[in-house]
Amino acid sequence: MLVLTRKKHQSIMIGENIEISVLDVIGDKVRIGIQAPREVSVFRKEVFVEIQIAASEIEDAPNSPDEPPAGDPD
């Protein structure tokens, strides 16, 4: 893990297209701004984890009601 120190109004670049800016620091909370192309998805980690869990559950789910069960001759 790369660890960088930034002050309020300073930024970090990821590649050429993604800029992470420190907008404000209040106590133990840091407000950040993320400027990235629209095709780059940006999520809080807890939301990302929930999306991954939901996607995994969908992949592991049995056939949908519209599909006949596997091995059914119909």
N, CA, C, O and CB atoms as a CASP TS submission, in Angstrom:
PFRMAT TS
TARGET T0000
AUTHOR 0000-0000-0000
METHOD Language model
MODEL 1
PARENT N/A
ATOM      1  N   MET     1       0.848  -1.174   0.000  1.00  0.00           N
ATOM      2  CA  MET     1       0.000   0.000   0.000  1.00  0.00           C
ATOM      3  C   MET     1       0.897   1.242   0.000  1.00  0.00           C
ATOM      4  O   MET     1       1.834   1.350   0.791  1.00  0.00           O
ATOM      5  CB  MET     1      -0.967  -0.005   1.227  1.00  0.00           C
ATOM      6  N   LEU     2       0.599   2.142  -0.875  1.00  0.00           N
ATOM      7  CA  LEU     2       1.285   3.422  -0.925  1.00  0.00           C
ATOM      8  C   LEU     2       0.581   4.367   0.039  1.00  0.00           C
ATOM      9  O   LEU     2      -0.639   4.515  -0.026  1.00  0.00           O
ATOM     10  CB  LEU     2       1.309   4.002  -2.376  1.00  0.00           C
ATOM     11  N   VAL     3       1.329   5.008   0.930  1.00  0.00           N
ATOM     12  CA  VAL     3       0.756   5.957   1.888  1.00  0.00           C
ATOM     13  C   VAL     3       1.309   7.337   1.576  1.00  0.00           C
ATOM     14  O   VAL     3       2.523   7.540   1.551  1.00  0.00           O
ATOM     15  CB  VAL     3       1.075   5.545   3.369  1.00  0.00           C
ATOM     16  N   LEU     4       0.406   8.286   1.337  1.00  0.00           N
ATOM     17  CA  LEU     4       0.794   9.657   1.021  1.00  0.00           C
ATOM     18  C   LEU     4       0.157  10.608   2.027  1.00  0.00           C
ATOM     19  O   LEU     4      -0.936  10.349   2.530  1.00  0.00           O
ATOM     20  CB  LEU     4       0.381  10.031  -0.425  1.00  0.00           C
ATOM     21  N   THR     5       0.827  11.680   2.309  1.00  0.00           N
ATOM     22  CA  THR     5       0.278  12.722   3.174  1.00  0.00           C
ATOM     23  C   THR     5      -0.102  13.907   2.300  1.00  0.00           C
ATOM     24  O   THR     5       0.701  14.366   1.488  1.00  0.00           O
ATOM     25  CB  THR     5       1.299  13.145   4.286  1.00  0.00           C
ATOM     26  N   ARG     6      -1.307  14.397   2.463  1.00  0.00           N
ATOM     27  CA  ARG     6      -1.781  15.556   1.719  1.00  0.00           C
ATOM     28  C   ARG     6      -2.446  16.503   2.696  1.00  0.00           C
ATOM     29  O   ARG     6      -3.000  16.071   3.707  1.00  0.00           O
ATOM     30  CB  ARG     6      -2.761  15.145   0.582  1.00  0.00           C
ATOM     31  N   LYS     7      -2.396  17.768   2.407  1.00  0.00           N
ATOM     32  CA  LYS     7      -3.084  18.784   3.198  1.00  0.00           C
ATOM     33  C   LYS     7      -4.335  19.222   2.451  1.00  0.00           C
ATOM     34  O   LYS     7      -4.537  18.886   1.284  1.00  0.00           O
ATOM     35  CB  LYS     7      -2.154  20.001   3.485  1.00  0.00           C
ATOM     36  N   LYS     8      -5.161  19.972   3.149  1.00  0.00           N
ATOM     37  CA  LYS     8      -6.375  20.518   2.552  1.00  0.00           C
ATOM     38  C   LYS     8      -6.019  21.236   1.246  1.00  0.00           C
ATOM     39  O   LYS     8      -5.051  21.994   1.184  1.00  0.00           O
ATOM     40  CB  LYS     8      -7.091  21.487   3.539  1.00  0.00           C
ATOM     41  N   HIS     9      -6.818  20.985   0.210  1.00  0.00           N
ATOM     42  CA  HIS     9      -6.676  21.571  -1.133  1.00  0.00           C
ATOM     43  C   HIS     9      -5.519  20.991  -1.932  1.00  0.00           C
ATOM     44  O   HIS     9      -5.176  21.531  -2.983  1.00  0.00           O
ATOM     45  CB  HIS     9      -6.494  23.055  -1.022  1.00  0.00           C
ATOM     46  N   GLN    10      -4.903  19.898  -1.459  1.00  0.00           N
ATOM     47  CA  GLN    10      -3.880  19.217  -2.239  1.00  0.00           C
ATOM     48  C   GLN    10      -4.501  17.980  -2.890  1.00  0.00           C
ATOM     49  O   GLN    10      -5.535  17.485  -2.443  1.00  0.00           O
ATOM     50  CB  GLN    10      -2.659  18.829  -1.347  1.00  0.00           C
ATOM     51  N   SER    11      -3.867  17.497  -3.935  1.00  0.00           N
ATOM     52  CA  SER    11      -4.426  16.397  -4.719  1.00  0.00           C
ATOM     53  C   SER    11      -3.429  15.275  -4.932  1.00  0.00           C
ATOM     54  O   SER    11      -2.228  15.419  -4.700  1.00  0.00           O
ATOM     55  CB  SER    11      -4.908  16.903  -6.055  1.00  0.00           C
ATOM     56  N   ILE    12      -3.970  14.158  -5.380  1.00  0.00           N
ATOM     57  CA  ILE    12      -3.194  12.997  -5.795  1.00  0.00           C
ATOM     58  C   ILE    12      -3.730  12.608  -7.170  1.00  0.00           C
ATOM     59  O   ILE    12      -4.943  12.598  -7.381  1.00  0.00           O
ATOM     60  CB  ILE    12      -3.300  11.798  -4.749  1.00  0.00           C
ATOM     61  N   MET    13      -2.852  12.292  -8.092  1.00  0.00           N
ATOM     62  CA  MET    13      -3.262  11.831  -9.416  1.00  0.00           C
ATOM     63  C   MET    13      -3.080  10.322  -9.492  1.00  0.00           C
ATOM     64  O   MET    13      -2.066   9.783  -9.050  1.00  0.00           O
ATOM     65  CB  MET    13      -2.448  12.543 -10.537  1.00  0.00           C
ATOM     66  N   ILE    14      -4.078   9.648 -10.058  1.00  0.00           N
ATOM     67  CA  ILE    14      -3.994   8.218 -10.354  1.00  0.00           C
ATOM     68  C   ILE    14      -4.063   8.113 -11.873  1.00  0.00           C
ATOM     69  O   ILE    14      -5.093   8.394 -12.485  1.00  0.00           O
ATOM     70  CB  ILE    14      -5.157   7.376  -9.638  1.00  0.00           C
ATOM     71  N   GLY    15      -2.962   7.710 -12.457  1.00  0.00           N
ATOM     72  CA  GLY    15      -2.876   7.717 -13.912  1.00  0.00           C
ATOM     73  C   GLY    15      -2.991   9.156 -14.407  1.00  0.00           C
ATOM     74  O   GLY    15      -2.613  10.097 -13.709  1.00  0.00           O
ATOM     75  N   GLU    16      -3.510   9.309 -15.603  1.00  0.00           N
ATOM     76  CA  GLU    16      -3.645  10.643 -16.189  1.00  0.00           C
ATOM     77  C   GLU    16      -5.038  11.220 -16.013  1.00  0.00           C
ATOM     78  O   GLU    16      -5.236  12.419 -16.213  1.00  0.00           O
ATOM     79  CB  GLU    16      -3.303  10.599 -17.655  1.00  0.00           C
ATOM     80  N   ASN    17      -6.029  10.377 -15.635  1.00  0.00           N
ATOM     81  CA  ASN    17      -7.422  10.811 -15.679  1.00  0.00           C
ATOM     82  C   ASN    17      -8.132  10.907 -14.343  1.00  0.00           C
ATOM     83  O   ASN    17      -9.261  11.395 -14.295  1.00  0.00           O
ATOM     84  CB  ASN    17      -8.169   9.901 -16.528  1.00  0.00           C
ATOM     85  N   ILE    18      -7.519  10.463 -13.259  1.00  0.00           N
ATOM     86  CA  ILE    18      -8.215  10.438 -11.977  1.00  0.00           C
ATOM     87  C   ILE    18      -7.475  11.308 -10.978  1.00  0.00           C
ATOM     88  O   ILE    18      -6.288  11.115 -10.717  1.00  0.00           O
ATOM     89  CB  ILE    18      -8.346   8.996 -11.447  1.00  0.00           C
ATOM     90  N   GLU    19      -8.206  12.277 -10.422  1.00  0.00           N
ATOM     91  CA  GLU    19      -7.638  13.182  -9.428  1.00  0.00           C
ATOM     92  C   GLU    19      -8.427  13.057  -8.125  1.00  0.00           C
ATOM     93  O   GLU    19      -9.653  13.169  -8.110  1.00  0.00           O
ATOM     94  CB  GLU    19      -7.649  14.653  -9.943  1.00  0.00           C
ATOM     95  N   ILE    20      -7.702  12.823  -7.037  1.00  0.00           N
ATOM     96  CA  ILE    20      -8.296  12.744  -5.706  1.00  0.00           C
ATOM     97  C   ILE    20      -7.842  13.990  -4.960  1.00  0.00           C
ATOM     98  O   ILE    20      -6.644  14.221  -4.797  1.00  0.00           O
ATOM     99  CB  ILE    20      -7.879  11.415  -4.942  1.00  0.00           C
ATOM    100  N   SER    21      -8.813  14.802  -4.504  1.00  0.00           N
ATOM    101  CA  SER    21      -8.493  16.056  -3.817  1.00  0.00           C
ATOM    102  C   SER    21      -8.999  16.022  -2.387  1.00  0.00           C
ATOM    103  O   SER    21     -10.094  15.529  -2.115  1.00  0.00           O
ATOM    104  CB  SER    21      -9.098  17.257  -4.563  1.00  0.00           C
ATOM    105  N   VAL    22      -8.192  16.549  -1.476  1.00  0.00           N
ATOM    106  CA  VAL    22      -8.622  16.714  -0.088  1.00  0.00           C
ATOM    107  C   VAL    22      -9.370  18.037  -0.026  1.00  0.00           C
ATOM    108  O   VAL    22      -8.779  19.099  -0.222  1.00  0.00           O
ATOM    109  CB  VAL    22      -7.397  16.683   0.925  1.00  0.00           C
ATOM    110  N   LEU    23     -10.667  17.976   0.245  1.00  0.00           N
ATOM    111  CA  LEU    23     -11.486  19.181   0.278  1.00  0.00           C
ATOM    112  C   LEU    23     -11.519  19.813   1.658  1.00  0.00           C
ATOM    113  O   LEU    23     -11.497  21.037   1.790  1.00  0.00           O
ATOM    114  CB  LEU    23     -12.889  18.866  -0.171  1.00  0.00           C
ATOM    115  N   ASP    24     -11.573  18.972   2.689  1.00  0.00           N
ATOM    116  CA  ASP    24     -11.687  19.505   4.041  1.00  0.00           C
ATOM    117  C   ASP    24     -11.276  18.433   5.043  1.00  0.00           C
ATOM    118  O   ASP    24     -11.425  17.239   4.784  1.00  0.00           O
ATOM    119  CB  ASP    24     -13.129  19.996   4.324  1.00  0.00           C
ATOM    120  N   VAL    25     -10.764  18.862   6.175  1.00  0.00           N
ATOM    121  CA  VAL    25     -10.441  17.961   7.275  1.00  0.00           C
ATOM    122  C   VAL    25     -11.099  18.546   8.513  1.00  0.00           C
ATOM    123  O   VAL    25     -10.780  19.657   8.936  1.00  0.00           O
ATOM    124  CB  VAL    25      -8.876  17.788   7.466  1.00  0.00           C
ATOM    125  N   ILE    26     -12.029  17.776   9.093  1.00  0.00           N
ATOM    126  CA  ILE    26     -12.744  18.220  10.288  1.00  0.00           C
ATOM    127  C   ILE    26     -12.624  17.105  11.322  1.00  0.00           C
ATOM    128  O   ILE    26     -13.258  16.059  11.184  1.00  0.00           O
ATOM    129  CB  ILE    26     -14.259  18.562   9.976  1.00  0.00           C
ATOM    130  N   GLY    27     -11.821  17.323  12.346  1.00  0.00           N
ATOM    131  CA  GLY    27     -11.607  16.283  13.342  1.00  0.00           C
ATOM    132  C   GLY    27     -10.979  15.064  12.695  1.00  0.00           C
ATOM    133  O   GLY    27      -9.928  15.154  12.060  1.00  0.00           O
ATOM    134  N   ASP    28     -11.643  13.907  12.864  1.00  0.00           N
ATOM    135  CA  ASP    28     -11.103  12.681  12.277  1.00  0.00           C
ATOM    136  C   ASP    28     -11.750  12.349  10.931  1.00  0.00           C
ATOM    137  O   ASP    28     -11.576  11.245  10.414  1.00  0.00           O
ATOM    138  CB  ASP    28     -11.294  11.519  13.238  1.00  0.00           C
ATOM    139  N   LYS    29     -12.489  13.295  10.368  1.00  0.00           N
ATOM    140  CA  LYS    29     -13.139  13.082   9.070  1.00  0.00           C
ATOM    141  C   LYS    29     -12.441  13.889   7.987  1.00  0.00           C
ATOM    142  O   LYS    29     -12.051  15.040   8.183  1.00  0.00           O
ATOM    143  CB  LYS    29     -14.629  13.464   9.138  1.00  0.00           C
ATOM    144  N   VAL    30     -12.300  13.243   6.841  1.00  0.00           N
ATOM    145  CA  VAL    30     -11.674  13.885   5.686  1.00  0.00           C
ATOM    146  C   VAL    30     -12.684  13.871   4.548  1.00  0.00           C
ATOM    147  O   VAL    30     -13.203  12.811   4.199  1.00  0.00           O
ATOM    148  CB  VAL    30     -10.337  13.163   5.273  1.00  0.00           C
ATOM    149  N   ARG    31     -12.972  15.029   3.965  1.00  0.00           N
ATOM    150  CA  ARG    31     -13.838  15.107   2.784  1.00  0.00           C
ATOM    151  C   ARG    31     -12.927  15.107   1.569  1.00  0.00           C
ATOM    152  O   ARG    31     -12.007  15.918   1.457  1.00  0.00           O
ATOM    153  CB  ARG    31     -14.766  16.392   2.812  1.00  0.00           C
ATOM    154  N   ILE    32     -13.205  14.173   0.657  1.00  0.00           N
ATOM    155  CA  ILE    32     -12.392  14.102  -0.555  1.00  0.00           C
ATOM    156  C   ILE    32     -13.274  14.292  -1.773  1.00  0.00           C
ATOM    157  O   ILE    32     -14.468  13.992  -1.748  1.00  0.00           O
ATOM    158  CB  ILE    32     -11.636  12.759  -0.639  1.00  0.00           C
ATOM    159  N   GLY    33     -12.680  14.785  -2.819  1.00  0.00           N
ATOM    160  CA  GLY    33     -13.350  14.906  -4.106  1.00  0.00           C
ATOM    161  C   GLY    33     -12.626  14.016  -5.101  1.00  0.00           C
ATOM    162  O   GLY    33     -11.400  13.911  -5.080  1.00  0.00           O
ATOM    163  N   ILE    34     -13.390  13.382  -5.964  1.00  0.00           N
ATOM    164  CA  ILE    34     -12.809  12.479  -6.955  1.00  0.00           C
ATOM    165  C   ILE    34     -13.259  12.935  -8.334  1.00  0.00           C
ATOM    166  O   ILE    34     -14.454  12.995  -8.623  1.00  0.00           O
ATOM    167  CB  ILE    34     -13.225  10.994  -6.690  1.00  0.00           C
ATOM    168  N   GLN    35     -12.308  13.250  -9.164  1.00  0.00           N
ATOM    169  CA  GLN    35     -12.603  13.628 -10.542  1.00  0.00           C
ATOM    170  C   GLN    35     -12.080  12.503 -11.428  1.00  0.00           C
ATOM    171  O   GLN    35     -10.879  12.239 -11.489  1.00  0.00           O
ATOM    172  CB  GLN    35     -11.955  15.024 -10.923  1.00  0.00           C
ATOM    173  N   ALA    36     -13.031  11.839 -12.123  1.00  0.00           N
ATOM    174  CA  ALA    36     -12.671  10.685 -12.952  1.00  0.00           C
ATOM    175  C   ALA    36     -13.593  10.641 -14.158  1.00  0.00           C
ATOM    176  O   ALA    36     -14.684  11.211 -14.129  1.00  0.00           O
ATOM    177  CB  ALA    36     -12.757   9.355 -12.140  1.00  0.00           C
ATOM    178  N   PRO    37     -13.164   9.969 -15.218  1.00  0.00           N
ATOM    179  CA  PRO    37     -14.044   9.806 -16.381  1.00  0.00           C
ATOM    180  C   PRO    37     -15.323   9.074 -15.988  1.00  0.00           C
ATOM    181  O   PRO    37     -15.319   8.276 -15.051  1.00  0.00           O
ATOM    182  CB  PRO    37     -13.319   9.043 -17.508  1.00  0.00           C
ATOM    183  N   ARG    38     -16.400   9.336 -16.690  1.00  0.00           N
ATOM    184  CA  ARG    38     -17.695   8.714 -16.382  1.00  0.00           C
ATOM    185  C   ARG    38     -17.656   7.196 -16.432  1.00  0.00           C
ATOM    186  O   ARG    38     -18.402   6.536 -15.708  1.00  0.00           O
ATOM    187  CB  ARG    38     -18.741   9.213 -17.340  1.00  0.00           C
ATOM    188  N   GLU    39     -16.802   6.634 -17.271  1.00  0.00           N
ATOM    189  CA  GLU    39     -16.753   5.178 -17.389  1.00  0.00           C
ATOM    190  C   GLU    39     -16.043   4.500 -16.211  1.00  0.00           C
ATOM    191  O   GLU    39     -16.017   3.272 -16.128  1.00  0.00           O
ATOM    192  CB  GLU    39     -16.063   4.801 -18.676  1.00  0.00           C
ATOM    193  N   VAL    40     -15.472   5.289 -15.308  1.00  0.00           N
ATOM    194  CA  VAL    40     -14.824   4.745 -14.109  1.00  0.00           C
ATOM    195  C   VAL    40     -15.834   4.773 -12.966  1.00  0.00           C
ATOM    196  O   VAL    40     -16.327   5.835 -12.586  1.00  0.00           O
ATOM    197  CB  VAL    40     -13.528   5.558 -13.736  1.00  0.00           C
ATOM    198  N   SER    41     -16.133   3.603 -12.426  1.00  0.00           N
ATOM    199  CA  SER    41     -17.063   3.517 -11.294  1.00  0.00           C
ATOM    200  C   SER    41     -16.322   3.882 -10.013  1.00  0.00           C
ATOM    201  O   SER    41     -15.195   3.440  -9.791  1.00  0.00           O
ATOM    202  CB  SER    41     -17.687   2.087 -11.182  1.00  0.00           C
ATOM    203  N   VAL    42     -16.960   4.690  -9.176  1.00  0.00           N
ATOM    204  CA  VAL    42     -16.379   5.091  -7.899  1.00  0.00           C
ATOM    205  C   VAL    42     -17.415   4.812  -6.822  1.00  0.00           C
ATOM    206  O   VAL    42     -18.530   5.331  -6.874  1.00  0.00           O
ATOM    207  CB  VAL    42     -15.948   6.605  -7.904  1.00  0.00           C
ATOM    208  N   PHE    43     -17.041   3.983  -5.838  1.00  0.00           N
ATOM    209  CA  PHE    43     -17.936   3.620  -4.747  1.00  0.00           C
ATOM    210  C   PHE    43     -17.194   3.715  -3.421  1.00  0.00           C
ATOM    211  O   PHE    43     -15.975   3.553  -3.371  1.00  0.00           O
ATOM    212  CB  PHE    43     -18.505   2.197  -4.952  1.00  0.00           C
ATOM    213  N   ARG    44     -17.937   3.980  -2.343  1.00  0.00           N
ATOM    214  CA  ARG    44     -17.369   3.786  -1.016  1.00  0.00           C
ATOM    215  C   ARG    44     -17.136   2.289  -0.873  1.00  0.00           C
ATOM    216  O   ARG    44     -17.885   1.492  -1.437  1.00  0.00           O
ATOM    217  CB  ARG    44     -18.314   4.351   0.130  1.00  0.00           C
ATOM    218  N   LYS    45     -16.111   1.898  -0.128  1.00  0.00           N
ATOM    219  CA  LYS    45     -15.751   0.479  -0.053  1.00  0.00           C
ATOM    220  C   LYS    45     -16.908  -0.372   0.458  1.00  0.00           C
ATOM    221  O   LYS    45     -17.145  -1.456  -0.074  1.00  0.00           O
ATOM    222  CB  LYS    45     -14.534   0.291   0.849  1.00  0.00           C
ATOM    223  N   GLU    46     -17.637   0.090   1.477  1.00  0.00           N
ATOM    224  CA  GLU    46     -18.721  -0.732   2.020  1.00  0.00           C
ATOM    225  C   GLU    46     -19.821  -0.950   0.987  1.00  0.00           C
ATOM    226  O   GLU    46     -20.450  -2.008   0.977  1.00  0.00           O
ATOM    227  CB  GLU    46     -19.306  -0.079   3.275  1.00  0.00           C
ATOM    228  N   VAL    47     -20.063   0.021   0.126  1.00  0.00           N
ATOM    229  CA  VAL    47     -21.044  -0.144  -0.951  1.00  0.00           C
ATOM    230  C   VAL    47     -20.498  -1.112  -1.997  1.00  0.00           C
ATOM    231  O   VAL    47     -21.232  -1.972  -2.485  1.00  0.00           O
ATOM    232  CB  VAL    47     -21.390   1.226  -1.602  1.00  0.00           C
ATOM    233  N   PHE    48     -19.238  -0.983  -2.341  1.00  0.00           N
ATOM    234  CA  PHE    48     -18.602  -1.881  -3.312  1.00  0.00           C
ATOM    235  C   PHE    48     -18.680  -3.330  -2.849  1.00  0.00           C
ATOM    236  O   PHE    48     -18.991  -4.222  -3.637  1.00  0.00           O
ATOM    237  CB  PHE    48     -17.136  -1.479  -3.537  1.00  0.00           C
ATOM    238  N   VAL    49     -18.395  -3.566  -1.560  1.00  0.00           N
ATOM    239  CA  VAL    49     -18.453  -4.924  -1.010  1.00  0.00           C
ATOM    240  C   VAL    49     -19.866  -5.478  -1.123  1.00  0.00           C
ATOM    241  O   VAL    49     -20.041  -6.639  -1.493  1.00  0.00           O
ATOM    242  CB  VAL    49     -17.990  -4.938   0.463  1.00  0.00           C
ATOM    243  N   GLU    50     -20.883  -4.667  -0.812  1.00  0.00           N
ATOM    244  CA  GLU    50     -22.273  -5.116  -0.916  1.00  0.00           C
ATOM    245  C   GLU    50     -22.630  -5.460  -2.366  1.00  0.00           C
ATOM    246  O   GLU    50     -23.339  -6.436  -2.613  1.00  0.00           O
ATOM    247  CB  GLU    50     -23.229  -4.032  -0.377  1.00  0.00           C
ATOM    248  N   ILE    51     -22.153  -4.678  -3.307  1.00  0.00           N
ATOM    249  CA  ILE    51     -22.402  -4.956  -4.730  1.00  0.00           C
ATOM    250  C   ILE    51     -21.767  -6.290  -5.111  1.00  0.00           C
ATOM    251  O   ILE    51     -22.381  -7.095  -5.811  1.00  0.00           O
ATOM    252  CB  ILE    51     -21.843  -3.810  -5.629  1.00  0.00           C
ATOM    253  N   GLN    52     -20.543  -6.522  -4.653  1.00  0.00           N
ATOM    254  CA  GLN    52     -19.853  -7.776  -4.955  1.00  0.00           C
ATOM    255  C   GLN    52     -20.590  -8.973  -4.352  1.00  0.00           C
ATOM    256  O   GLN    52     -20.714 -10.011  -5.001  1.00  0.00           O
ATOM    257  CB  GLN    52     -18.412  -7.728  -4.435  1.00  0.00           C
ATOM    258  N   ILE    53     -21.075  -8.837  -3.124  1.00  0.00           N
ATOM    259  CA  ILE    53     -21.825  -9.917  -2.473  1.00  0.00           C
ATOM    260  C   ILE    53     -23.103 -10.207  -3.253  1.00  0.00           C
ATOM    261  O   ILE    53     -23.423 -11.369  -3.505  1.00  0.00           O
ATOM    262  CB  ILE    53     -22.162  -9.547  -1.004  1.00  0.00           C
ATOM    263  N   ALA    54     -23.835  -9.163  -3.636  1.00  0.00           N
ATOM    264  CA  ALA    54     -25.080  -9.343  -4.391  1.00  0.00           C
ATOM    265  C   ALA    54     -24.799 -10.013  -5.736  1.00  0.00           C
ATOM    266  O   ALA    54     -25.547 -10.899  -6.152  1.00  0.00           O
ATOM    267  CB  ALA    54     -25.784  -7.984  -4.608  1.00  0.00           C
ATOM    268  N   ALA    55     -23.741  -9.603  -6.412  1.00  0.00           N
ATOM    269  CA  ALA    55     -23.396 -10.208  -7.708  1.00  0.00           C
ATOM    270  C   ALA    55     -23.037 -11.680  -7.529  1.00  0.00           C
ATOM    271  O   ALA    55     -23.403 -12.515  -8.356  1.00  0.00           O
ATOM    272  CB  ALA    55     -22.220  -9.447  -8.373  1.00  0.00           C
ATOM    273  N   SER    56     -22.330 -11.996  -6.465  1.00  0.00           N
ATOM    274  CA  SER    56     -21.955 -13.370  -6.187  1.00  0.00           C
ATOM    275  C   SER    56     -23.183 -14.227  -5.904  1.00  0.00           C
ATOM    276  O   SER    56     -23.262 -15.370  -6.352  1.00  0.00           O
ATOM    277  CB  SER    56     -20.990 -13.427  -5.012  1.00  0.00           C
ATOM    278  N   GLU    57     -24.141 -13.677  -5.160  1.00  0.00           N
ATOM    279  CA  GLU    57     -25.371 -14.404  -4.852  1.00  0.00           C
ATOM    280  C   GLU    57     -26.186 -14.668  -6.119  1.00  0.00           C
ATOM    281  O   GLU    57     -26.798 -15.727  -6.257  1.00  0.00           O
ATOM    282  CB  GLU    57     -26.212 -13.619  -3.836  1.00  0.00           C
ATOM    283  N   ILE    58     -26.193 -13.713  -7.032  1.00  0.00           N
ATOM    284  CA  ILE    58     -26.913 -13.892  -8.294  1.00  0.00           C
ATOM    285  C   ILE    58     -26.254 -15.007  -9.110  1.00  0.00           C
ATOM    286  O   ILE    58     -26.947 -15.845  -9.686  1.00  0.00           O
ATOM    287  CB  ILE    58     -26.945 -12.564  -9.106  1.00  0.00           C
ATOM    288  N   GLU    59     -24.925 -15.020  -9.161  1.00  0.00           N
ATOM    289  CA  GLU    59     -24.206 -16.058  -9.901  1.00  0.00           C
ATOM    290  C   GLU    59     -24.451 -17.442  -9.303  1.00  0.00           C
ATOM    291  O   GLU    59     -24.537 -18.429 -10.034  1.00  0.00           O
ATOM    292  CB  GLU    59     -22.707 -15.756  -9.915  1.00  0.00           C
ATOM    293  N   ASP    60     -24.564 -17.514  -7.980  1.00  0.00           N
ATOM    294  CA  ASP    60     -24.729 -18.794  -7.290  1.00  0.00           C
ATOM    295  C   ASP    60     -26.182 -19.244  -7.207  1.00  0.00           C
ATOM    296  O   ASP    60     -26.457 -20.370  -6.793  1.00  0.00           O
ATOM    297  CB  ASP    60     -24.156 -18.701  -5.903  1.00  0.00           C
ATOM    298  N   ALA    61     -27.111 -18.381  -7.594  1.00  0.00           N
ATOM    299  CA  ALA    61     -28.534 -18.712  -7.489  1.00  0.00           C
ATOM    300  C   ALA    61     -28.901 -19.810  -8.479  1.00  0.00           C
ATOM    301  O   ALA    61     -28.302 -19.910  -9.550  1.00  0.00           O
ATOM    302  CB  ALA    61     -29.402 -17.462  -7.734  1.00  0.00           C
ATOM    303  N   PRO    62     -29.893 -20.642  -8.122  1.00  0.00           N
ATOM    304  CA  PRO    62     -30.360 -21.655  -9.081  1.00  0.00           C
ATOM    305  C   PRO    62     -31.011 -20.984 -10.285  1.00  0.00           C
ATOM    306  O   PRO    62     -31.167 -19.763 -10.320  1.00  0.00           O
ATOM    307  CB  PRO    62     -31.360 -22.629  -8.407  1.00  0.00           C
ATOM    308  N   ASN    63     -31.382 -21.784 -11.259  1.00  0.00           N
ATOM    309  CA  ASN    63     -32.000 -21.246 -12.480  1.00  0.00           C
ATOM    310  C   ASN    63     -33.158 -20.326 -12.146  1.00  0.00           C
ATOM    311  O   ASN    63     -33.871 -20.535 -11.165  1.00  0.00           O
ATOM    312  CB  ASN    63     -32.485 -22.382 -13.388  1.00  0.00           C
ATOM    313  N   SER    64     -33.335 -19.314 -12.966  1.00  0.00           N
ATOM    314  CA  SER    64     -34.454 -18.394 -12.759  1.00  0.00           C
ATOM    315  C   SER    64     -35.760 -19.108 -13.085  1.00  0.00           C
ATOM    316  O   SER    64     -35.740 -20.127 -13.775  1.00  0.00           O
ATOM    317  CB  SER    64     -34.295 -17.116 -13.631  1.00  0.00           C
ATOM    318  N   PRO    65     -36.893 -18.604 -12.608  1.00  0.00           N
ATOM    319  CA  PRO    65     -38.179 -19.246 -12.866  1.00  0.00           C
ATOM    320  C   PRO    65     -38.515 -19.373 -14.349  1.00  0.00           C
ATOM    321  O   PRO    65     -39.303 -20.243 -14.721  1.00  0.00           O
ATOM    322  CB  PRO    65     -39.264 -18.481 -12.179  1.00  0.00           C
ATOM    323  N   ASP    66     -37.942 -18.536 -15.198  1.00  0.00           N
ATOM    324  CA  ASP    66     -38.226 -18.585 -16.634  1.00  0.00           C
ATOM    325  C   ASP    66     -37.473 -19.710 -17.338  1.00  0.00           C
ATOM    326  O   ASP    66     -37.814 -20.086 -18.460  1.00  0.00           O
ATOM    327  CB  ASP    66     -37.874 -17.258 -17.276  1.00  0.00           C
ATOM    328  N   GLU    67     -36.443 -20.250 -16.671  1.00  0.00           N
ATOM    329  CA  GLU    67     -35.630 -21.288 -17.287  1.00  0.00           C
ATOM    330  C   GLU    67     -36.022 -22.641 -16.712  1.00  0.00           C
ATOM    331  O   GLU    67     -36.265 -22.754 -15.510  1.00  0.00           O
ATOM    332  CB  GLU    67     -34.121 -21.014 -17.070  1.00  0.00           C
ATOM    333  N   PRO    68     -36.088 -23.673 -17.559  1.00  0.00           N
ATOM    334  CA  PRO    68     -36.346 -25.014 -17.016  1.00  0.00           C
ATOM    335  C   PRO    68     -35.134 -25.477 -16.220  1.00  0.00           C
ATOM    336  O   PRO    68     -34.013 -25.069 -16.525  1.00  0.00           O
ATOM    337  CB  PRO    68     -36.672 -26.027 -18.155  1.00  0.00           C
ATOM    338  N   PRO    69     -35.326 -26.313 -15.217  1.00  0.00           N
ATOM    339  CA  PRO    69     -34.189 -26.829 -14.455  1.00  0.00           C
ATOM    340  C   PRO    69     -33.207 -27.564 -15.370  1.00  0.00           C
ATOM    341  O   PRO    69     -33.595 -28.114 -16.400  1.00  0.00           O
ATOM    342  CB  PRO    69     -34.677 -27.768 -13.336  1.00  0.00           C
ATOM    343  N   ALA    70     -31.952 -27.564 -14.987  1.00  0.00           N
ATOM    344  CA  ALA    70     -30.932 -28.231 -15.792  1.00  0.00           C
ATOM    345  C   ALA    70     -31.279 -29.697 -15.951  1.00  0.00           C
ATOM    346  O   ALA    70     -31.677 -30.350 -14.986  1.00  0.00           O
ATOM    347  CB  ALA    70     -29.538 -28.074 -15.157  1.00  0.00           C
ATOM    348  N   GLY    71     -31.134 -30.219 -17.152  1.00  0.00           N
ATOM    349  CA  GLY    71     -31.411 -31.610 -17.425  1.00  0.00           C
ATOM    350  C   GLY    71     -32.868 -31.901 -17.725  1.00  0.00           C
ATOM    351  O   GLY    71     -33.196 -33.047 -18.033  1.00  0.00           O
ATOM    352  N   ASP    72     -33.760 -30.922 -17.649  1.00  0.00           N
ATOM    353  CA  ASP    72     -35.178 -31.115 -17.945  1.00  0.00           C
ATOM    354  C   ASP    72     -35.343 -31.197 -19.460  1.00  0.00           C
ATOM    355  O   ASP    72     -34.865 -30.309 -20.167  1.00  0.00           O
ATOM    356  CB  ASP    72     -36.051 -29.956 -17.343  1.00  0.00           C
ATOM    357  N   PRO    73     -36.011 -32.243 -19.989  1.00  0.00           N
ATOM    358  CA  PRO    73     -36.130 -32.379 -21.445  1.00  0.00           C
ATOM    359  C   PRO    73     -37.023 -31.339 -22.100  1.00  0.00           C
ATOM    360  O   PRO    73     -36.967 -31.196 -23.322  1.00  0.00           O
ATOM    361  CB  PRO    73     -36.649 -33.730 -21.775  1.00  0.00           C
ATOM    362  N   ASP    74     -37.839 -30.610 -21.360  1.00  0.00           N
ATOM    363  CA  ASP    74     -38.739 -29.606 -21.971  1.00  0.00           C
ATOM    364  C   ASP    74     -37.994 -28.411 -22.337  1.00  0.00           C
ATOM    365  O   ASP    74     -38.572 -27.459 -22.861  1.00  0.00           O
ATOM    366  CB  ASP    74     -39.864 -29.225 -21.057  1.00  0.00           C
TER
END
